[in-house]
Amino acid sequence: AQSVTQPDIHITVSEGASLELRCNYSYGATPYLFWYVQSPGQGLQLLLKYFSGDTLVQGIKGFEAEFKRSQSSFNLRKPSVHWSDAAEYFCAVGVGSEYGNKLVFGAGTILRVKS
Amino acid sequence: GAVVSQHPSWVICKSGTSVKIECRSLDFQATTMFWYRQFPKQSLMLMATSNEGSKATYEQGVEKDKFLINHASLTLSTLTVTSAHPEDSSFYICSADQGENYGYTFGSGTRLTVV
């Protein structure tokens, strides 16, 4: 079955430091991969997505992610974190079925930014 | 950009009553909408896929008679939690398919508290 693992429940980084959030997936075919961000009590905003092509994907708000097939990973990175980046981040894999495409989410990683 | 409006943003209801949550795509038509449930500090679990003009497709373990989904138009899907109980208290989020490959836009969510 398709699954997404985000090993880190919480991560704390200092403002201005670099960030990497880990994501591993389990999917038989070529995956469609996504990173979303959720602020408290809010819906989800798409940061970036990977379908094919260049394995380094640029997203909004200065985020990027790299697809590594050999490691079944799609880690999210940002060179310099801002206090406004504090939120919960979800990795997801797109799964096709007879009923259409749907997203399977990881458990999420809560990012705290300290000044 | 695409906007999905979810209403209400929060609701408190008495045990045994029913609650309706609306999900509207404001500037695009959505043949397919999705309903998710999110428990505190947990990931989003897909409850059902809502297709305009046809019956919703429910995920395994989701009670169809308890969570009624209606997708009567291309811009509106509703989720009705019938005979709500405290264990139904949760954060419910909808998303709408813009028609592009995995072009999903999320609503801002509804916090349901059953007392």
Contacts between the chains, C-beta under 8 A, distances in Angstrom:
chain1	res1	chain2	res2	distance
A	32	B	101	7.6
A	32	B	102	5.8
A	34	B	102	7.2
A	36	B	106	7.8
A	41	B	9	8.0
A	41	B	91	7.8
A	41	B	108	7.9
A	41	B	109	6.8
A	41	B	111	6.8
A	42	B	108	5.3
A	42	B	109	6.5
A	43	B	4	7.6
A	43	B	6	7.2
A	43	B	93	5.6
A	43	B	95	7.9
A	43	B	106	3.8
A	43	B	107	5.1
A	43	B	108	4.4
A	43	B	109	5.2
A	44	B	44	7.6
A	44	B	93	7.2
A	44	B	95	7.7
A	44	B	106	4.3
A	45	B	106	7.4
A	46	B	104	7.8
A	49	B	102	6.9
A	51	B	101	7.0
A	51	B	102	8.0
A	90	B	43	6.6
A	90	B	44	7.1
A	94	B	102	4.9
A	99	B	49	5.5
A	99	B	57	4.6
A	100	B	32	5.7
A	100	B	49	6.2
A	100	B	51	7.8
A	100	B	97	7.7
A	101	B	97	7.9
A	101	B	101	7.4
A	101	B	102	5.7
A	102	B	34	6.7
A	102	B	46	5.8
A	102	B	49	6.5
A	103	B	34	7.8
A	103	B	46	7.3
A	103	B	102	7.3
A	103	B	104	6.9
A	104	B	46	7.7
A	105	B	43	4.6
A	105	B	44	4.8
A	105	B	45	8.0
A	106	B	43	6.2
A	107	B	42	6.5
A	107	B	43	4.6
A	108	B	41	7.9
A	108	B	42	7.5
A	108	B	43	5.4
A	110	B	41	7.9
